[in-house]
Amino acid sequence: MALPALNWRFVGTRAFVGGNFVAGLDAAYDLGIATTYADGTTRTPGTGSAWTWAREQSAGTTVACYGNPPTNALAFRYIIAGTTGVSTPTMLTPDTWLASTVMYGMQRNAGAFTSWSSATPFTNAGFSGYWRGTRQFTSFAMDSVAMWESQEGCVIQYGQSSNGNTSIIGLGALIDPLSANASNAESDGRLYMMFGSGTANPVSATWASTAGAGGTWGTGVASDGATHSGVFAPGTAVMYGGAGAQTARFGTFNQGAPFNSTSGATPLVDSVILRSTTYLGQSRQWYLTEDQPSRVAVKLGASTSGWICGATIGVPANCVILTP
């Protein structure tokens, strides 16, 4: 049986000083506590699709932002973190520590927050460890961040205005296993996922037709700093297939030419996620569609059909549409 549909919303975009890593974390936090969405409607953290975010600061400098989705039966929490200095947080295979890059992790059965660099950032056992999610700010002058959210998922995109390049991080119950079997799903019927485009490459303009450099949205590569994607095996804090195991998308998609339904509506193409050759599930209200620039709304008449999270800012490229 399919899980309840997610209702995605576009929180908005925040600009910050290019290459300033701490400002990049603060900008993400600012989106997380916003009281209005990009379309001007009210946003109340903890209700509807709106996540609740908090941050950790060290001597007044932000080192982490951590979020709690409004629908959360298994007490999952998610974190983005990092520092410009040296640190020794728990990294997830195959990644190693690197300064000035936004890292991400997830925790099942979370307790009180302690510290981002602790082996147990949320008190209890059950932390994934960190993967590296973005290009290194000292070499690539990221200067904006955007956020999309739903009852059980969140997507964060950092961008560089000079060239439109981006890095994307996804967190939450983003795929539907379409099964309640204990081998296929958690006790609440979900699978919990995290993915990031990594430090090695920006998101590729053709990511939907590649499983390698610049991939994202469910495809991962088992090398340090590459794009990663994984799902906790049900009842564990270990990625399906082992620590650091990667998921993959089934098939390729690169619909750059005009691609519309007979009604003129934007087509919605499910993405299927695999573990090697084993089916894990399908995308939850995020769909492949015709190439479009990131951070725009798609409308049919006066109604918003969804919001685009794409590879590049300002230029059409491979993308997904997240539907309300």
Salt bridges, closest charged atoms under 4 A:
ASP26 OD1 - ARG55 NH1 2.89
ASP30 OD2 - ARG14 NE 2.66
ASP39 OD2 - ARG9 NH2 3.16
ASP95 OD1 - HIS228 NE2 2.69
GLU149 OE2 - ARG43 NE 2.71
GLU152 OE1 - ARG190 NE 2.75
GLU152 OE1 - ARG284 NH1 3.09
GLU186 OE2 - ARG108 NH1 2.89
ASP224 OD1 - ARG132 NH1 3.06
